């Protein structure tokens, strides 16, 4: 089938406005007759549920957590972008649009990104009205900080817990609708299949994770807001429960999966400490505002630090290599995440890593503490030559900006980041790929929409920091409420959809058959045994750097591992009740298919761009080398029964408003 992105005609700055002026609308009385299912209650799903219910639709919301406020959006730390230009430093809607397209290495859809930039300011107004405690300057105005990949300060924040505060705002708005009866909340439920009736998404099959009951739920449209698939790597910054099942189930029912190889490696994470770990911890990118990243300039010093013979504080300035500042003087420590991650890996691979495994670099706040301390002492009329006083004042100011992050680091690593540099290393974080959607955020299945991280639409091959929260809330608050209404307008006379239809019966049977297969399997290995093996294949051969040989090996190895999984996995317990091993089994089964498609997508794309780095395609300086002539397209994969047999569909990317150039941050 041919992809139709449904991008409106006309100048890019007018597309969204003109689109809204000409769509079909549903009047308030008719909205009461329409049901919408939303799977996921993070920033995208929660904001969509609240807004659609406020408009009058009947919303059925599902989350596998015990409360919507436990959605993984709560873990986002550093901030949310918006083109407000509060700092007067030259920001604008166009500059946010351009930075996002450039940051994604020119692999994003222009029209979607411009719409995102346009509505970004509305998000801040909405959140302030909800009472979200965004940081403020001395005079009471909202504060901004800078993030990687930009030359302006446009990131609004709430210390190091921005995601939590924004989610509480959306959660409160949704709770109001729960109280009114407009949102029916289904906690501890997991979607296990999509139901399609006469070619349209009309419901889901869900498992009650407490009772084990398999349930049928119908609606006039289904919205997937279930996040990304980073846990295909096993170790990632995602919550352990984060999974790809909802997105993968709709893929198997006909929703194309786009750009799965576009996965972000975040540069500032607490390094791996051993095989016992089940997840990694993110240290916000906002720390790169004030922290300087470095490694020892001499191999012998790095070796001495790894052996415990020297400490970081023993090295003078001349003995340190601030490699991001050296390689990228224009942006320094604030280069985009993919650039910073590869640079850190390159230094560690060259032998300059600073922890016992050799896979860590320093993130140092000593200079920021002294700078802030001097400033505070001067403002207060105190002695700027008093080193102890300056350090105390600087530490207090850094604590006010990043205190909870420093506390988190101290609790995990047992080192004080105020007196010694943090150790960081890149880790899997965000997935730019996801279900393919058109301009309306609708998948290739009519009536099935995908929002937030679960779709592919806005970030290209690399997400700029502070853009995930922006996209999730833009989709939920300001985009989907328009586009879904245009789709639902013809259904106002349809009435409720029966769950007794044959399509519901068949979908429920398929889910029960899979569960029965797992419960009756006489295997000898746990689900985690297979998940860890998959994660190692993914990290070693489909991770931060990829090559043709490794990708071909990964495809074969993942297929073999999947076959072994179905023969040898053991799921203890009972299906008729709480069974977390069964939950994991259904999710890992999906990861084992997604991982193969991931590797296939990475293999077919003979270029490097953003987070997709093929070792065969790089500049002399080791930067990503795009091939715009042959690969300026979205790779949308159609499921045909096996990941290895997926059919590639291409959506050409047209760049009318930015100039395609080799990305540079020097």
C-alpha positions in Angstrom: 0.0 0.0 0.0 1.2 3.5 -0.7 1.9 5.7 2.3 -0.2 8.9 2.5 1.1 11.3 5.1 -1.8 13.7 4.5 0.4 16.7 5.0 -1.7 19.9 4.2 -0.7 22.1 1.3 0.5 25.6 1.5 3.4 27.4 3.4 4.6 25.5 6.4 3.8 28.3 8.8 0.1 28.1 7.7 -0.4 24.3 7.4 -1.7 23.7 10.9 -3.9 26.7 11.1 -5.4 26.0 7.7 -5.9 22.4 8.5 -7.8 23.2 11.7 -10.0 25.7 9.8 -11.2 23.0 7.4 -11.5 19.7 9.3 -14.8 18.1 10.3 -16.0 18.8 13.8 -18.2 16.8 16.2 -20.7 18.9 18.1 -20.8 18.6 21.9 -24.0 16.6 22.0 -22.6 14.0 19.5 -19.3 13.7 21.4 -21.3 12.1 24.2 -22.1 9.2 21.9 -18.5 8.4 21.0 -16.1 6.2 22.9 -12.3 6.4 22.8 -9.8 3.9 24.2 -6.4 5.3 25.3 -3.6 2.8 26.1 -1.0 4.5 28.4 -1.4 7.3 30.9 1.9 9.1 30.7 2.2 12.7 29.4 0.8 11.8 26.0 -2.0 9.5 27.2 -2.8 11.4 30.3 -3.1 14.8 28.6 -5.1 13.2 25.7 -7.5 11.5 28.2 -8.1 14.7 30.1 -8.6 16.8 27.0 -10.8 14.5 25.1 -13.0 13.9 28.2 -13.2 17.7 28.7 -14.4 18.0 25.2 -17.2 15.5 25.9 -16.0 12.1 24.6 -16.3 9.0 26.7 -12.7 7.9 27.4 -11.6 4.4 28.6 -8.0 4.7 29.8 -5.7 1.8 30.5 -2.4 1.5 32.3 -0.4 -1.5 33.6 0.7 0.4 36.7 -1.3 0.7 39.9 -1.7 4.4 39.2 -1.4 6.6 36.2 1.0 8.8 38.1 3.5 5.9 37.9 3.9 6.2 34.2 7.5 6.4 33.0 7.0 10.1 32.1 7.5 10.8 35.8 11.3 9.9 35.4 12.0 12.8 32.9 14.3 15.2 34.6 15.8 18.1 32.7 13.0 20.1 31.1 10.6 20.9 28.3 11.3 23.1 25.3 9.1 26.0 24.1 9.7 28.9 21.8 8.8 31.7 24.2 12.1 33.7 23.8 11.9 34.7 27.5 15.6 35.2 27.5 15.6 37.5 24.5 18.4 35.5 23.0 16.9 35.2 19.5 14.6 32.2 19.9 11.5 31.8 17.7 9.1 29.2 16.4 11.3 28.9 13.3 14.5 28.5 15.3 12.9 25.7 17.4 11.7 24.1 14.3 15.1 24.3 12.6 17.0 23.1 15.7 14.7 20.1 16.0 15.0 19.1 12.3 18.8 19.7 12.4 19.1 17.8 15.7 17.3 14.9 14.1 19.9 14.9 11.4 17.4 15.9 8.7 15.4 12.7 9.1 12.2 14.1 10.5 9.0 15.2 8.8 9.0 19.0 8.4 5.3 19.6 8.8 5.0 17.7 12.0 8.0 19.4 13.6 6.8 22.9 12.7 3.4 22.1 14.2 5.2 20.9 17.3 7.2 24.2 17.5 4.0 26.2 17.0 2.1 24.7 19.9 5.0 24.5 22.3 4.2 27.9 23.8 0.7 26.8 24.5 2.0 23.9 26.5 3.7 26.1 29.0 0.6 28.3 29.4 -1.5 25.2 30.0 0.9 23.8 32.6 1.2 27.1 34.5 -2.5 27.4 34.6 -2.6 23.9 36.1 -0.2 25.0 38.8 2.8 23.1 37.6 5.7 24.6 39.7 8.1 25.5 36.9 11.3 27.2 38.0 11.2 31.0 38.2 13.8 33.8 38.2 14.3 36.2 41.0 11.7 38.6 39.5 9.0 35.9 39.3 9.2 35.1 35.6 9.6 31.6 34.4 13.2 30.6 34.1 14.9 28.8 31.2 18.1 26.8 30.8 19.9 25.6 27.7 20.1 22.1 26.4 22.2 20.2 23.9 22.0 21.1 20.2 20.9 24.7 20.6 22.4 28.1 21.0 19.5 29.6 23.0 17.9 29.0 26.4 14.4 27.6 25.8 14.1 24.8 28.3 11.5 25.3 31.1 12.1 23.1 34.1 11.2 22.1 37.6 14.6 21.5 39.2 15.5 17.9 38.1 12.0 16.5 38.3 10.2 18.2 35.3 8.5 15.0 34.1 7.1 14.3 37.5 5.6 17.8 37.9 4.2 17.9 34.3 2.7 14.4 34.8 1.0 15.5 38.0 -0.5 18.4 36.1 -1.9 16.0 33.4 -2.9 13.5 36.1 -4.8 16.1 38.0 -6.7 17.1 34.9 -7.5 13.5 34.1 -8.6 12.9 37.7 -11.1 15.7 37.4 -12.6 13.8 34.4 -12.5 10.5 36.3 -14.5 12.2 39.0 -17.0 13.4 36.5 -17.3 9.9 35.1 -16.0 10.9 31.6 -12.8 8.8 32.0 -13.2 5.2 33.0 -9.8 4.3 34.5 -8.6 0.7 34.2 -5.5 0.3 36.4 -3.3 -2.8 36.3 -4.6 -3.7 32.8 -2.4 -4.6 29.9 -3.4 -4.4 26.3 -2.6 -7.7 24.5 -4.3 -7.3 21.2 -6.2 -4.8 18.9 -9.6 -5.6 17.5 -10.3 -4.6 14.0 -13.9 -4.6 12.7 -14.6 -4.0 9.0 -11.1 -2.6 8.6 -11.3 -0.1 11.5 -9.9 -0.3 15.0 -12.8 -0.9 17.3 -11.4 -2.1 20.5 -8.8 -4.0 22.5 -8.3 -7.2 24.4 -6.8 -6.5 27.8 -5.6 -8.7 30.7 -6.5 -7.7 34.2 -3.0 -8.1 35.8 -4.5 -8.7 39.3 -7.2 -11.3 38.5 -5.8 -12.7 35.3 -9.2 -12.1 33.6 -9.1 -11.5 29.8 -11.4 -8.6 28.9 -13.0 -7.2 25.8 -13.3 -3.4 25.5 -14.8 -1.6 22.5 -14.6 2.0 21.3 -15.0 4.0 18.1 -11.2 4.7 18.0 -8.1 3.4 19.8 -5.2 5.6 20.8 -1.8 4.0 21.6 0.3 6.1 24.1 2.4 3.4 25.6 5.9 4.9 25.2 9.0 3.5 23.5 10.8 0.2 23.2 14.2 0.9 24.8 14.0 -2.1 27.0 14.6 -4.3 24.0 18.2 -3.7 25.2 17.3 -5.1 28.6 19.5 -2.5 30.3 18.2 1.0 29.7 17.1 4.1 31.5 13.5 3.1 31.1 11.4 1.7 34.0 11.6 -2.1 34.1 8.0 -2.4 33.2 8.2 -0.2 30.1 7.5 -2.4 27.1 6.6 -2.4 23.4 3.6 -4.7 23.5 0.8 -2.3 22.6 2.7 -0.8 19.7 3.9 -4.2 18.5 0.4 -5.7 18.7 -1.0 -3.0 16.4 2.0 -3.5 14.1 1.1 -7.2 13.7 -2.5 -6.1 12.9 -1.4 -3.8 10.1 0.1 -0.7 11.6 3.5 0.0 9.9 6.5 0.3 12.2 8.8 3.2 11.2 12.6 3.7 11.7 13.0 1.1 14.5 16.8 1.6 14.3 16.5 5.2 15.4 17.3 4.8 19.1 18.8 7.3 21.3 21.9 6.6 23.5 21.9 9.2 26.3 25.4 10.5 27.2 24.9 11.2 30.9 23.9 8.0 32.7 25.4 6.3 35.7 27.7 3.6 34.3 27.0 -0.2 34.4 28.4 -1.7 37.6 27.8 -5.4 37.0 25.7 -8.2 35.7 23.3 -7.9 38.7 21.7 -4.7 37.3 18.3 -4.7 35.8 18.2 -1.1 34.7 20.3 2.0 34.4 19.8 5.5 35.9 19.7 8.7 34.0 21.5 11.8 35.0 19.7 14.7 33.4 21.2 16.4 30.3 20.6 19.7 32.1 23.7 18.8 34.1 25.7 19.5 31.0 24.8 23.2 31.4 27.2 23.5 34.3 29.2 20.3 34.3 32.3 19.9 32.2 33.0 16.5 30.6 36.6 15.2 30.6 39.0 12.3 30.8 42.6 12.2 31.7 44.8 13.5 28.9 47.4 10.7 29.5 46.8 7.0 29.3 48.9 6.4 32.4 46.7 8.7 34.5 43.6 6.9 33.3 45.2 3.6 34.2 46.2 4.9 37.6 42.6 6.1 38.3 41.1 2.8 37.3 43.5 1.0 39.6 42.7 3.3 42.5 46.2 4.8 42.6 44.9 8.3 41.7 41.8 10.3 42.1 40.2 12.7 39.7 40.9 15.6 42.0 44.6 14.8 41.8 44.8 15.9 38.2 45.5 19.5 37.3 43.7 21.4 34.5 46.6 20.7 32.1 46.3 17.0 32.8 42.6 16.9 31.7 41.1 16.5 28.3 37.8 18.3 28.0 37.2 16.5 24.8 33.8 17.9 23.9 35.1 21.5 24.3 38.1 20.5 22.3 36.3 18.8 19.4 33.2 21.1 19.3 34.2 24.6 20.4 30.9 26.3 19.3 28.7 24.0 21.4 31.2 22.5 23.8 29.5 20.3 26.4 26.1 21.1 24.9 26.4 19.1 21.6 23.4 16.8 20.8 23.1 13.5 22.6 24.3 11.3 19.8 27.4 13.4 19.3 28.3 13.5 23.0 27.6 9.7 23.4 29.9 8.7 20.5 32.6 11.0 21.7 32.6 9.5 25.2 32.6 6.0 23.7 35.6 6.9 21.5 37.6 8.1 24.4 36.8 5.0 26.5 37.5 2.7 23.6 40.9 4.4 23.3 41.7 3.5 26.9 40.9 6.8 28.7 37.9 5.4 30.7 37.9 6.2 34.4 36.0 3.5 36.3 37.0 -0.1 36.9 35.4 -1.3 33.7 37.0 1.5 31.6 33.6 2.6 30.5 33.0 6.0 32.2 34.0 9.6 31.8 33.9 12.5 34.3 31.1 15.1 34.6 32.7 17.8 36.8 31.0 20.7 38.6 34.0 22.2 40.3 34.3 25.1 37.9 30.6 25.8 38.1 30.7 25.8 41.9 33.5 28.3 41.9 31.9 30.5 39.2 28.6 30.6 41.0 30.3 31.1 44.4 32.3 34.1 43.2 29.2 35.6 41.7 27.2 35.1 45.0 30.0 36.4 47.1 30.3 39.5 44.9 26.5 40.2 45.0 26.4 39.9 48.8 29.5 42.0 49.3 31.5 39.2 50.7 35.2 38.3 50.3 35.6 36.6 46.9 39.1 35.5 48.0 37.7 33.4 50.8 37.9 30.0 49.1 35.8 28.1 51.7 33.1 30.7 51.6 33.0 30.8 47.8 32.8 27.0 47.6 29.9 27.0 50.2 27.9 29.6 48.3 28.5 27.9 44.9 27.5 24.6 46.3 24.3 26.0 47.7 23.4 27.5 44.3 24.2 24.3 42.4 22.1 22.4 44.9 19.1 24.6 44.3 19.3 23.8 40.6 20.2 20.1 40.6 19.9 19.0 44.2 17.7 16.0 43.7 19.9 14.7 40.9 23.0 15.0 43.0 21.2 13.2 45.8 20.2 10.4 43.5 23.8 10.0 42.3 25.1 9.9 45.9 22.6 7.2 46.9 23.5 5.0 44.0 27.3 5.5 43.7 28.1 6.5 47.3 30.3 9.4 46.2 29.6 13.1 46.8 29.3 14.8 43.4 29.8 18.2 45.1 33.4 17.3 46.0 34.3 14.8 43.3 33.2 14.6 39.6 30.4 12.3 38.7 31.1 9.3 36.5 28.9 8.9 33.5 28.6 6.7 30.4 26.1 6.5 27.5 23.0 4.2 27.9 19.9 3.4 25.9 17.3 6.0 26.6 14.6 7.1 24.1 13.3 5.6 20.9 12.7 7.9 18.0 11.3 5.1 15.9 7.8 3.8 16.5 4.5 3.2 14.7 4.2 5.2 11.5 1.5 7.9 11.6 0.3 10.5 9.2 -0.2 14.2 9.9 -3.4 13.3 11.8 -1.4 10.9 14.1 -3.3 8.0 12.7 -1.5 4.8 11.9 -2.1 2.7 8.7 -5.0 1.2 10.5 -8.1 3.5 10.3 -9.2 4.5 13.7 -6.0 3.5 15.4 -3.9 6.5 16.5 -0.4 6.7 18.1 0.9 9.6 20.1 4.0 10.5 22.1 7.1 8.2 22.1 5.1 5.3 20.6 5.0 7.0 17.2 7.9 8.0 15.0 6.9 11.4 13.9 8.8 14.3 15.3 12.5 13.6 16.2 14.1 12.1 13.1 17.2 10.1 13.8 18.1 11.8 17.1 15.9 13.5 19.8 17.1 16.8 21.1 16.9 17.0 24.9 13.7 18.4 26.4 11.7 17.5 23.3 10.1 14.3 24.5 7.9 16.1 27.1 7.1 18.7 24.5 5.9 16.1 21.9 3.9 14.1 24.4 1.9 17.1 25.7 1.6 18.7 22.2 0.1 15.4 20.9 -2.2 15.0 23.8 -3.4 18.5 24.6 -3.3 20.3 21.2 -3.1 17.9 18.2 -5.0 14.7 18.7 -8.2 16.4 20.0 -8.5 18.1 16.6 -7.4 15.2 14.4 -9.4 12.4 16.1 -12.5 14.5 15.8 -12.1 14.8 12.0 -11.9 11.0 11.9 -14.9 10.4 14.3 -17.3 12.8 12.6 -18.9 10.1 10.4 -19.5 7.8 13.3 -21.8 10.0 15.4 -24.9 7.8 14.6 -23.2 4.4 15.0 -24.0 3.8 18.6 -22.1 1.6 21.0 -20.0 -1.2 19.5 -20.8 -4.7 20.8 -18.0 -6.8 22.2 -19.8 -9.9 21.1 -18.8 -9.5 17.5 -16.8 -12.4 16.0 -13.7 -10.2 15.7 -13.6 -9.8 19.5 -14.1 -13.5 20.0 -11.2 -14.3 17.7 -8.9 -11.8 19.2 -9.6 -13.0 22.7 -9.0 -16.6 21.7 -5.6 -15.6 20.2 -4.6 -14.0 23.5 -5.7 -16.9 25.6 -3.9 -19.3 23.3 -0.6 -17.5 23.7 -1.0 -17.4 27.5 -1.9 -21.1 27.6 1.2 -21.8 25.5 3.4 -20.1 28.0 1.8 -21.7 31.0 2.1 -25.2 29.6 5.6 -24.8 28.3 8.0 -27.2 30.1 11.1 -25.1 29.7 14.1 -24.7 32.0 15.0 -21.0 31.7 13.4 -17.9 33.1 12.1 -15.0 31.0 14.9 -12.8 32.2 17.5 -15.3 31.0 16.3 -14.7 27.4 15.7 -11.0 27.9 19.3 -10.6 29.1 20.7 -12.6 26.1 18.6 -10.5 23.7 19.9 -7.3 25.4 23.5 -8.4 25.0 23.1 -9.1 21.3 21.4 -5.8 20.8 24.0 -3.8 22.7 27.0 -5.5 21.2 25.9 -5.6 17.6 23.0 -3.1 17.2 24.0 -0.6 19.9 25.9 2.7 19.7 27.9 1.7 16.6 26.8 -0.9 14.0 28.4 -2.6 11.0 27.1 -4.9 8.3 28.8 -8.0 9.7 27.4 -7.5 13.3 23.9 -6.7 12.1 23.8 -9.8 9.9 24.9 -11.8 12.9 22.4 -10.2 15.1 19.5 -11.0 12.8 20.4 -14.7 12.8 21.1 -14.8 16.5 17.9 -13.1 17.5 15.8 -15.4 15.3 17.6 -18.4 16.9 17.1 -17.0 20.4 13.4 -16.5 19.7 13.0 -20.1 18.7 14.8 -21.2 21.8 12.6 -18.9 23.9 9.4 -20.6 22.8 10.9 -24.1 23.5 12.8 -23.4 26.7 11.0 -20.6 28.6 9.5 -21.5 31.9 6.6 -19.4 33.3 5.8 -20.5 36.9 2.6 -19.8 38.7 -1.0 -19.5 37.5 -2.5 -17.5 34.7 -5.7 -16.8 36.8 -4.2 -14.2 39.0 -1.2 -12.0 39.6 1.7 -13.4 37.7 4.6 -11.0 36.8 6.6 -13.7 35.1 3.7 -14.2 32.6 3.5 -10.4 32.1 7.2 -10.4 31.3 6.9 -13.4 29.0 4.4 -11.7 26.7 6.5 -8.6 26.6 9.8 -10.3 25.9 8.1 -12.3 23.1 7.4 -9.0 21.4 10.9 -7.7 22.0 12.3 -10.8 20.4 10.5 -9.9 17.2 11.0 -6.2 17.4 14.8 -6.7 18.0 15.1 -8.6 14.7 13.2 -5.9 12.8 15.4 -3.3 14.5 18.5 -5.0 13.2 17.0 -5.4 9.7 16.2 -1.7 9.6 19.7 -0.7 10.7 21.2 -3.1 8.1 19.2 -1.7 5.1 20.1 1.9 5.9 23.5 2.3 4.4 24.3 5.6 6.0 24.9 7.1 9.4 22.5 9.7 10.8 21.8 10.8 14.3 21.6 7.9 16.7 22.0 5.4 13.8 25.8 5.1 13.4 27.1 2.6 10.8 30.9 2.3 11.2 31.2 2.0 7.4 29.6 5.5 6.9 31.5 8.2 8.8 33.5 11.3 8.0 37.3 11.5 8.4 36.6 13.1 11.8 34.4 10.2 12.9 31.1 12.0 12.5 27.9 10.6 11.1 27.9 10.7 7.2 24.4 10.9 5.8 23.4 9.8 2.3 20.6 12.2 1.4 20.4 11.0 -2.2 19.4 7.5 -1.3 18.1 7.5 2.3 16.2 10.7 2.8 13.0 8.8 3.7 11.1 7.2 6.5 11.4 3.5 6.5 8.0 2.1 7.3 7.8 -1.7 7.7 4.8 -3.9 7.1 4.4 -7.1 9.1 3.8 -10.2 7.0 4.3 -13.0 9.6 8.0 -12.8 10.4 10.2 -9.8 11.1 12.7 -11.1 8.5 10.0 -11.0 5.9 8.7 -7.5 6.7 8.0 -5.3 3.6 9.7 -1.9 3.3 7.6 1.1 2.4 9.3 4.5 1.9 7.9 7.9 2.8 10.2 10.5 1.0 11.2 13.4 3.2 10.8 16.7 1.5 12.9 19.6 2.8 11.4 22.9 1.5 12.2 25.0 4.6 15.6 23.9 5.8 18.8 23.4 3.8 20.2 19.8 3.8 23.8 20.1 4.9 26.2 17.9 6.7 25.4 18.5 10.4 28.1 20.3 12.3 28.4 21.5 15.9 31.9 22.9 15.7 
